[in-house]
Amino acid sequence: MNKIMLIGNLGRDPEMNYTPEGTAVAKFAIAVNRFSKSTTGERQQDTDWFNIVAWRQLAETCSTYLKKGHKVFIEGRLSIRKYTDKNGIERTAIEVIASDLEMLTPKDRQTSASSSDILSGDEGLGDLEDHPF
């Protein structure tokens, strides 16, 4: 089974494009915070970045309603693909292909979400460091 679920904050507004056939595709990145204890017992926060790709109607929704700083729940699958860049160098892209999305930023905060929300997006999640997952 290839399934991934993430809660994080958008690092930039979604970039909307269309394939030559007219299929909508939106791309954006989210920052996901994780917490652990250091060797000295202090709580520390690390941030992982995930590239998200949404297709068709979900892409249209992302482009219309999501903005930098908004908190989202993304469900999808992990995709790893190889490609050759414009300089002829082989690269690997790791992306999450979104199948479902929930907007978690309250409506009253959607217009005022800022980049400072990206690294402080742990409200409402409780203390995750003691969970075994």
N, C-alpha and C positions, 0 to 999 in steps of 0.2 A: 504494500500500500504506500502510495506517495501522497502524503497530506501534511500541510503545514498551516498552523494558526498563529497569528501574530497580533499584538496590540502595540501600536506605536504612533508617533507623530510624523506628519509629512515634513520632509526637509526642504521641499520646494513645491510649487504649484505643478499639477499634472501637465505633461506635454501631450497634446492631442494631435494625432495624425490619422491619415486614411491610407489604406493599401490601394494599389492601382485598381482593384476590384470594388473599392468603396467601403471596405470594412473598417470601422472605427477601432483605433488602438490608442490607449492612454498609457503613459509611462511616468512613474514617479518613484521616489525613494522614501522609506520610512525609517526612523530611528527607534530602536527598541532598547529600553533600559533593562539591565539585569543587575541584581544586587548580590553581593557575597561578603564574606568576612576576610579581612587580610590576615596574614600570619600573626599580627599583633592583636587580632580580635576586633579591629575597627571595621565598621560597615563601609563598604566601598561600592561605587556605582560604575559600571561600564556600559558603553553604548555600542550596539551592533547595528549596522546599516544594511537594509535589504532593498534590492531593486524590484519594483512591482510592475507587472504588465497586465492591463485589463483590456478585454476585447468587447466589441459590439456594444450592446446596450449598457453594460457595466462601465465601459470606457466613457460613454456619453455622460453617465451619472457622475463618474469621478471628475470629469472635466468641468461639469456644471457646478457641482456642489463642494468639491474639496479645494482647500487652499493650504498654503504653507502654514505649519503649526497645528493644523487640525489633528485630533486624535481619532484613529480608526482601528477597527478590528478587521483583519484580512484573513480569509480562508482560501486556500488554493493548493497548488502542487509546485514542487521544486523542479526547475528546468535548468539543465546544464547543456550548453551548446558551444561548439567551437566555430570560429570564423577567422578570416584573414582581414586585417585592417588595411587601410589605404597605403601603408608602407610595406605591405607584404609580410607582416609579422603575424603568426598564428596566435590568437587570443582565445580565452575561455570566458564565457558570460554565464553567470549564475543568477537566475531570476526566479521570482515567485509569480506564477501565472494565476491571477486571482479568479476565483469562481464565485465568491461571495464577499460582501463588504457591509459593515455596519459603521455608521458615523457615530462617534462617541463624544464629540465636542458638543456641549449644550448649545442650543440655538442662540441663546443670549450672548454667548462668547464667540460665536463663529466669525463675526466681523472683526473682533478685537484679538483673535489668536495671533501670536507673534512667534518669532524664532526662539524667544526665551522659553516658550512652552515645550520646545522639543526636548530639552534635557531635564525638564522638571515634570515629566508626564507620568509620575508614579501615584498621583492622587487616586484614591478609591481602590487601589490594588492591594492594600494591606501589606503586611510584612511577608514577603515571598522567600526570604533567605532561608527559612527553616523548613520549607516544603521539599519533599524528596524528588521532585520532578525537574 
